[in-house]
Amino acid sequence: MTEYVITFLALFVTDIFYTQYLSSVNNKQALKASAWAAVVFIVASVAVINYTEDHWQLIPAALGAFAGTWAGIQWRKRQDKDLPG
């Protein structure tokens, strides 16, 4: 059961970080985007290793991806509101 939670959280965090990566790319912040890309790769690798060994872990991976994307966009919306102008 622990591996399923780890897989869910790995994809959840990956998608939150991926949202930040895309924002950095969109803002042409090369160093920041590169750092986010490296972090995304490392965290996502945990999930890939887990679901490669146990295909049932694709279910928590997909749920984590869905929830992480939703949370990442919500976080991004809040950041946009806090910007001056």
C-alpha positions as CSV (number, residue, x, y, z in Angstrom):
1,M,0.0,0.0,0.0
2,T,2.9,2.4,0.8
3,E,4.2,2.1,-2.8
4,Y,0.7,3.1,-4.2
5,V,0.8,6.2,-2.0
6,I,4.3,7.0,-3.0
7,T,3.4,6.7,-6.7
8,F,0.3,8.9,-6.2
9,L,2.4,11.6,-4.5
10,A,5.2,11.4,-7.0
11,L,2.9,12.2,-9.9
12,F,0.9,14.7,-7.8
13,V,4.1,16.6,-7.0
14,T,5.5,16.1,-10.5
15,D,2.4,17.8,-12.1
16,I,2.5,20.7,-9.6
17,F,6.2,21.2,-10.5
18,Y,5.5,20.8,-14.2
19,T,3.0,23.7,-14.0
20,Q,5.8,25.8,-12.6
21,Y,8.2,24.6,-15.3
22,L,5.7,25.6,-18.0
23,S,5.2,29.0,-16.4
24,S,9.0,29.5,-16.4
25,V,9.3,28.5,-20.1
26,N,6.4,30.8,-20.9
27,N,8.2,33.7,-19.2
28,K,11.5,32.8,-21.0
29,Q,13.3,32.2,-17.7
30,A,15.8,29.6,-19.0
31,L,17.7,28.9,-15.7
32,K,14.5,28.6,-13.7
33,A,12.9,26.4,-16.3
34,S,15.9,24.2,-16.5
35,A,16.0,23.7,-12.7
36,W,12.3,22.8,-12.7
37,A,12.9,20.4,-15.6
38,A,15.5,18.5,-13.6
39,V,13.3,18.4,-10.5
40,V,10.4,17.1,-12.5
41,F,12.5,14.4,-14.1
42,I,13.8,13.1,-10.7
43,V,10.4,13.1,-9.0
44,A,8.7,11.5,-12.0
45,S,11.3,8.8,-12.2
46,V,10.2,7.5,-8.8
47,A,6.7,6.9,-10.2
48,V,8.0,5.4,-13.5
49,I,10.2,2.9,-11.6
50,N,7.2,2.0,-9.4
51,Y,4.6,1.5,-12.2
52,T,7.1,-0.3,-14.4
53,E,7.4,-3.0,-11.7
54,D,3.7,-3.1,-10.8
55,H,1.3,-2.1,-13.6
56,W,-1.5,-1.6,-11.0
57,Q,0.3,1.5,-9.9
58,L,-0.8,3.2,-13.1
59,I,-4.1,3.8,-11.3
60,P,-2.6,5.9,-8.4
61,A,-0.2,7.5,-11.0
62,A,-3.1,8.7,-13.1
63,L,-5.0,9.9,-10.1
64,G,-1.9,11.7,-8.9
65,A,-1.4,13.3,-12.3
66,F,-5.0,14.5,-12.4
67,A,-4.9,15.9,-8.8
68,G,-1.5,17.4,-9.3
69,T,-2.4,19.3,-12.4
70,W,-5.5,20.7,-10.8
71,A,-3.5,21.7,-7.7
72,G,-0.7,23.2,-9.8
73,I,-3.2,25.3,-11.8
74,Q,-4.9,26.5,-8.6
75,W,-1.5,27.5,-7.2
76,R,-0.6,29.3,-10.4
77,K,-3.9,31.2,-10.3
78,R,-3.1,32.4,-6.8
79,Q,0.4,33.5,-7.9
80,D,-1.1,35.4,-10.8
81,K,-3.5,37.3,-8.4
82,D,-0.6,38.3,-6.2
83,L,1.3,40.0,-9.1
84,P,1.2,43.8,-9.1
85,G,-0.6,45.4,-12.0
